[in-house]
Amino acid sequence: MERATPHAGTGAGEADGLSAERDDALVAAVVKAVADTGAHAASVFLRSRDGRSIVLAATCGATPSLLGGWRLIPVSSPIPVAAAYRSGRTIQLADAGETMRRFPQLAVALPYPFGSASVPVRAGPERLGALAVVWAAPPGHPGLSRARLRHLRAIAHRLGAALADLRSRGGAFEYDATTVPIEVPAATTPSVRVGLFDWRLDTGAVVADDELSAIFGLTPGAFDGRADTLALRLHPGDRASLRAAAREAVANGRVLARRLRIRVADGYRTVELWGRVPEVPGDEARAHLVGCVLDASAGAAALTAVERLREGLFSLAPDGRVSYANRSLEQLLGVPVRELLGRRPWDVLPWLSDPGYEDWHRAAMVGQQPTTFLAHRPPDRWLAFSLHPDANGVTGTVLPAAPHPSPDPAEASHASPHAPPHAPADAPPEVPARLGAIYHVLQLSSALTEAVTTHQVCDVVSDQLLPAFGGQHLAIHVVDEGRLHLLFRSGHHDRFLHGLEGRPLDTALPGTETLSSGVPLFVESGRELDDRFPALSAEGIGAWAYLPLVASNRPVGTCVLGFDEVHHFTARDRGILTALSGLIAQALERARLYDEESTVARGLQNALLPHRLPHLPGIRTAGRYLPGTSGMDIGGDWYDVIPTGGGVALVVGDVEGHSVAAAGIMGQLRSAVRAFVTAGHSPDAVLAGTNRLLVDLDPGLLASCCYLWIEPGGARAHAVRAGHCPPLLRRPDGSAEVLELAGGPLLGVDGAGSYPQTRLDLVPGSVLALYTDGLVEERGSDIDLGIDELRAELAHAPAASLDELADHLLRKARRTAHRSDDIALLLTQVLPG
């Protein structure tokens, strides 16, 4: 685990102590999470120093290699542990089906039958990270009970409190791509029993723990503390050996692996005695023999039995490394056991190097279900592998199989969640694919599909690439008229940009050469940069990745990833970054086209909306327009204030859709309403005429509208509504109500539609609010609830002016990151005469 950086004034010893306390708190959290929930694995992710990521800090029962691309997770990632951190809520996915419905990207990258629960780790309102557990879950699994979820949240709460306490005492713990997570093995039954003792050689007194008493067949607590009592439990032929061990200890200072046979009900069990005399001054200390008795008889018997088997048997650690293999496996695989131990089979055997074979192991470990598959050992042998997992690893067997002309693991196993592909027997060995490669491609491609503008694309690239690869700097240059221009940058150094601004594409610089050749350039150190481009300065930056952005065979730009320290780009890193550069180029090209169209559309819309409202005697007005934050960012919402010789007309309307066409129709309708009002038509006639005009235009779009005409003096108004939200009225006493007006059909539906008028009496000081549905409608909620919330907000909003009141009513909308609709708001106050 990366050591914490102490605060100023904190000594090194104190800092080490705080780091140890931090590690103990993390270990306790993951171990207890597994024990209290019945899960087979738990992980803690903590916030990175830059706040962009959550970083794997500790695991129990699952090694980081199994987690693939989830060691360092951007906080914006649509996976459960990141969502729990962002939202501060518990996220439980009972089984694979629920995971696919709610988090499809996770299900595609980990298509195994498992369930999970993720809870935030907090210190008060501050988010520190998230804690997650995973369990085996066949279809229909109910997930964790409420009681177990409460236990999991309590564990996360205690961890958050412990981390906050450590920080208050001077611990400044920082996590990033260099952090090495703590790995805690899952609980298991020990294969060797160990009993501890302290034997006083001059008196024969023995102090022993309960395990030693149990090994000698004595009830713990009933041992009388005498060496002779233990000797009576030995084979008669070994009692002299025990006394010889004591003499050897006096003479040599130690006893090594002295074998003794202990009497059991049906015979004798062999144990080993290990001990030494303490090397300290004083005769009394030298009279002690301290050590242990090892009972490995069960393990030795099992090992003997396993070695007799003709089938190959092996054991894999959770990360896939071979921890044991019998001699039969050596013959079946054709490789010495010594070459397998400590290594992954797919890294040793070329014919197991297909990425699918590693995935069988991952499927067994994540899903905790037995898995069977066939493999072809050249030239003509077929072997059947069976994997039997638990939280501590996998026990595997290998048997000869009949020839299988069409290798298909799906036919060989019904327990496996999916079947990885097989390569031909004579195919060259491949480097096993890592889960992170799949994840990063899926994650970035998904995020880019939601990015519309070039700014959003750049933000997505920065949010995903920097934390995923541990970089500190990012720049995106785009091609404009044959030259590179900086579009986006993130980081605190300028030197990694290398003066690309305004440079022609034929300039001899790394950012232009990689774009001209179409080949990424990876520079792992400043010295390497000096060798390739001696004119450039490498000061301040340790490594670079230059990614050409090419879409439809056209150069779009260059993406530059910078690292503060020397950085080694593995083959996996290079492959992923090369694949991602194509996705970035396509998204950036699409976004640039959108920006150009959107600029035209916004210009059209700004030209059509009123730039300022008229000043009218006895009446104050305030208008606001907010574009949507997704889609075209332009819609057909409008508002208008039209003075007439006989009063003032107030209009709010909404053309369906978000496009240049919607904005164009909005402009035509606004002009039509103005024309009918100026001609002196009554409110019902104004909407009827506008409706006929829209029907005649037949644009394929409908519109809603609310129109109020206030008589001179402001005491009375007449209102009409065409499928629009009802206006609101706040009275001088602070009460507010929804004005339920008689309404007609949407504009553009029926050319003969009629729009009945409703008369309103206005008290001086009253405020009228006209608005479009973007202000009150939320996906999945009843619009009537939104209207009532706006009414309550209007009633209780403190505001010294209409402008302040308008800003207050739009405060929530402005803070919403994803508004799917635009908003128009028009406030009108009738002043006292």
Secondary structure as UniProt FT lines:
FT   TURN            8..9
FT   HELIX           12..37
FT   STRAND          41..47
FT   TURN            49..50
FT   STRAND          53..60
FT   HELIX           64..67
FT   HELIX           68..70
FT   STRAND          72..74
FT   TURN            75..76
FT   HELIX           80..87
FT   STRAND          91..93
FT   HELIX           96..102
FT   HELIX           104..109
FT   STRAND          114..123
FT   TURN            124..125
FT   STRAND          126..136
FT   TURN            139..140
FT   HELIX           146..168
FT   TURN            169..170
FT   TURN            177..178
FT   STRAND          182..184
FT   STRAND          193..200
FT   TURN            201..203
FT   STRAND          205..208
FT   HELIX           210..215
FT   TURN            216..217
FT   TURN            220..221
FT   HELIX           227..231
FT   TURN            232..233
FT   HELIX           236..252
FT   STRAND          254..264
FT   TURN            265..266
FT   STRAND          267..276
FT   HELIX           283..286
FT   STRAND          288..295
FT   HELIX           297..308
FT   STRAND          312..316
FT   TURN            318..319
FT   STRAND          322..325
FT   HELIX           327..333
FT   HELIX           337..340
FT   HELIX           345..348
FT   HELIX           350..352
FT   HELIX           355..367
FT   STRAND          371..377
FT   TURN            378..380
FT   STRAND          381..390
FT   TURN            391..392
FT   STRAND          393..401
FT   HELIX           409..412
FT   TURN            425..426
FT   HELIX           435..450
FT   HELIX           454..469
FT   STRAND          473..480
FT   TURN            481..482
FT   STRAND          483..490
FT   HELIX           495..497
FT   TURN            498..499
FT   TURN            501..502
FT   TURN            505..506
FT   HELIX           510..517
FT   STRAND          521..523
FT   HELIX           526..532
FT   TURN            534..535
FT   TURN            539..540
FT   STRAND          543..551
FT   TURN            552..553
FT   STRAND          554..563
FT   HELIX           571..608
FT   TURN            617..618
FT   STRAND          619..626
FT   TURN            631..632
FT   STRAND          636..644
FT   TURN            645..646
FT   STRAND          647..655
FT   HELIX           660..678
FT   TURN            679..680
FT   HELIX           683..697
FT   STRAND          703..710
FT   TURN            712..713
FT   STRAND          716..722
FT   STRAND          728..730
FT   TURN            732..733
FT   STRAND          736..738
FT   TURN            751..752
FT   STRAND          758..761
FT   TURN            764..765
FT   STRAND          767..771
FT   HELIX           773..775
FT   TURN            779..780
FT   HELIX           783..796
FT   HELIX           802..809
FT   HELIX           811..815
FT   STRAND          823..830
//
